[in-house]
Amino acid sequence: MTVLVRDLRSDDPADVAAFAQVRHLAVPFILWTPEAVVHRLVHTHPDARSRSLVAEEDGEVIGTAQLGLAHDSPEPGQAYLNVYVHPERFRRGAGGLLVRTAEEHLTGEGARKLYSWVLDGPAHLAFAERHGYERRRASHFLRLDLANAALPPLGALPPGVELRTAADYADDPRPVFELDAATVADEPSDVAVEFTDYEAWLAETWRHPLLDRELTTVVVVDGRPAAFSVAHTDGTRYATAMTGTVRARRGRGLAKLAKTASLRRARAAGYTEALTGNGPMLAVNKWLGYEICATEVRHVRELG
């Protein structure tokens, strides 16, 4: 049996569906839909030099990779590479071939440091080590039984504070962009990010097919957005994509308020399961009742 690596065919619904299915089987705690896969492929900024690859064995897609440059980072030469293989198709050579193909592409585009998320399991960690990747920090996936969770009441809002949704900004999303840019710039991360391209943000984030504007909650203080919790949904599951507060308004519980309000809206809309990553919100997530369901470990490889 021969394994080959090629680019994902975004105009082939069956190919895209197979890509999304492998991702779902490998990491079921992230929302993967064919529409989201195509959106990422088509709308990622051209400066990212991104590619989506598949490993194919006898016509079956058994592995996937997403890769590109961190074009929105002030430090050049940083890149990402995330490889996931069908859990029942290990040891076919797909993962190694995907890594080699991706690294050749990224090296040719000027990458000097590659960041990758690796599932926390002996086989996955050993694979990363064999390919020259070093362990860094761990990050958890969390799940909430939303149907039965004892969500806290919202209570009376403080003076000058109101709750809105992203849908309220449909005619002019720029305030949400500015809020997103401010919170992402301060978020602890291996790769610093600066959102400066409004049009790119509209294409990549605001028009993302998973973005649920009705459930995305914005906390407004004295007329200006100060915190938000971004909701993604795939029709059956709800996931928090981002929660943050601008620096000047931190320490007032606004992020907790935004996330609680979004979760309550999601439950009212019929969602019974909520997913999220830990990030700096781990304490808040545990307070809300989330439980860790899986872990990934950040890895890095220096090139050159």
N, C-alpha and C positions, 0 to 999 in steps of 0.2 A: 504494500500500500504506500502511495506517495502523498506527502503533504506538500502543498504549495501555498505561498503567500501572495496575495494580490490586494488591490484597493477595493474597498466596499463599493458596490455599484448602487449609487443612490437612486438611480432611475429604475431599479428592479425591486418591486415590492417584496418578492420572495427573499431576495438577498438581504434586504433591510430587516425583514421579520426574523430571519435566521440570526442575524447579528444581535438584535434585541433579545431574542430568546436565550442565546448563550450567555449574554450579560445577566439576564434575570436569573438563570440557573446558578451562575457563579456568585452573584451578589444580589440576593432577593430583597435586600433591605434598601435598595435604591430603585426609584421609579424608572423603568426603561420602557419606552414605547417606540414603535417605528417612526412615528411623527417626530418625536424628540431626537431620535438618532439622525434623521435627515436634516432637521433644523440645525443641529450642531454642525453637521458637515457643510451645510450650505452657507450658514450665517457667521461662522467663526471668522474673525477678522483676517484678511489675507496676509497680514504681517506675521501671523502665527505660523504660517507654512504648515498648517495642520493636515493630518491624514487620518483616515480610519481604515484599518487593515483587517482582513480576515485570513485565517488559516483554513484551508480546505483539504479534506481527505476524501477522495473518490466522490466528489460532488457534494459532500456534506461540510457545512461550516462547523468547525470544532474549536476555533479560537478567534479572539478579537484583540485589537489594539487600537487605542486612541493616543495620538501624539501630536506635539506641536511646541512652538516656542512660546515662552511667557512674554508675549509682545507688549503687554501693558505693565510690565515691571520696569522700574527705573534702572535696574541692573541688567545689562545685556548678557546674552549667552546662556540664560537659564531656560530649561525646557522641561516638559512633562512627558511621561510614557507610562501608560497603564495597560497591562496585559491581563486578560482573563480567558481561561480555557474551560471548555465544557467539563463539568466535574466527572463525567464518565469517559472522558477521552484524554486522560493524562498519559504521559510517557509515550506519546506518538511523535514527539519532536516539534509540535506546533508552537509551544511557548518559546523555545530557543530560537526558532526560525523567525518568529514575530519580533523578538528582541533584536536580533541581528539586523533585520530589515529596517526596523525603526531607528536603531542607532546609526546606521549608515546614512539614512535620510537626515536625521537631526545634526549629525556631524557636518554633513555637507552644507547645512544651513547656518552653521556657525555656533551650534550649541557647545557649551563647555561644561555644563553641570546638568545632570538629569535627575529629576525627582519622580518617584513612583510610589504608589500605594500597593502594598502586598498583604494578602490575607494572612492573619495570624494563625498559621498552622505549620507543623514541621516540614512538610513537603514544599509549601510555598516559600517559607523562609530560606530553606536550603537552596531552592532554585535561584532566588535572588542573590544569595551569597556566591554561588558558583559563577554567576554572571558579573560579579564585581560590584554589587550594590551593598552599601553599608546601612545598618539599621539606625534609625533615629527615634522618633517619638511614636507612641501608639495613639490611635483614635478609635473611638467606639461607635458602633451603630446602636441606636436605642429604639425601643418599641413601646407604645402605650396602648393598652386595651381601652380605646376611647369610649366604647359602648358602656363600660362599667367603671371608668375612672371617676374618682371623687374630685372633680375639678373645683377649684375655689371659686366663690362668687366674685363678681367684679366689684361690687360695692359702689359707693358714691365716688365719682371722679373728683380729684383735687381741683381747686379753682384754676381756671385757665386751661384745663386739660379736656380734650375731646377725642373720641375714637372715630376714625374714618376707615374706609377701605380703599384699596388701590383703584377700584372702579370709580371712585369719586374724582380721580385724576385722569380719567380717560381722555378728556379734551386737551389736557396739558400735563403730561407726565414728568416734566422737568423737575418739579419739587421732589418727586420720588427718586429721580436720578441723582439729584444733589445729596439726598439723604443716603442713598446707597453708596455713592462715592465717598462720603465722609466716614461712614462706618467701616467700609472695606479697608480704607487707608489705615485705620487704627487697629484692625483685627490682627491678632497674633497669627503669624504665618511664616512658613519657610521662605516664601517668595513674596516680596513686597509688591503691591498692586496699586496702580493709580488709574482711576476712571477719568478720562478727559474727553473721550469721543462720545458725544451725546447720541449721534446717529448710530454708531456701532452698538451702544447700549440699547437703543430702541430695538434694533434688529435682533440682538442676541438674547436680551433679558426681557424687555417689555413685551415682545411678541413671541416669547417662548411658548410652545404649545401646551406645556404643563402648567404654566402660570395661571393660578386661579385668583383673579382680581377681586372677586367678591369675598374670598376668605383671607386674602392678604390684608392684614390690619396695620393701620398707620396711626400712631399716637401723635396728636398735634398739641403743642404747647404754645399758648399765646399767638395762635394763628400760624405757626410754622411747624412742619413735620420734624419730630424729634426722635422718634423710635419707630421700628416696624418689625413685623414678623411675616416673612414671605412664604406663601403657601403654594405648593405644587400638588396637583391631583391628576390621577389617570382614569377617573371614572369610578374606581372602586377603593382606592387608597389615597390617603392624605399624607403629605410629607412637608416638613419645614425645611426650606432651602436656605434661609438666612434669617437671623434675628439680631438686631443691633440698635444701639443708641448713640447719638452724636455725643462727643466728648463732654461738651458743656452741660449736658443734661443727665449724666450718669449718676448712679447712686440714689435714684429716686424710685426705683422699681418700675421704670417705664417699659423695659424689655419684657419683664415678667407680665406686665399688664397686656402688652401687645400679643404675646404668645398665648396667654390665657384666653383673651377675647377671640383670637383666631381659632383655638381649639374648641371653644364653646360654639362658635359658628359652624365649624366642621361637623360637630356632633349633631347639631340641629339640622344640617343638610343631609344627614344619613350616613356619614362616614363612621366606621367602627374601629378602624386601626389607624394609628398615627406613627410615623417614622421620623427619625431625625439623626443627625450626627452630634457628637458631644461638643467639640470646640470649647469656647470659653463659657458655654451655657450649661455645663454638666450639672452644677449644683441646682440650678433652676429646673432643669429637666427632671432630676431625681425628685425634687420637691413636688413637681406636677404628677409624678407617678411613673415616669419612664423607667424601663429596665434595660440593661445592656443585653443585646442579643448576638453581637459579633464584634470582632475587632480587626482593624487593619493596622499595619505598621508602615510608617513613612520610611522610605529608603532613598539613598542618594548615591550617584556615581559621578565621579570627576572624570572628564574626558581630556585627552591630550597628554 
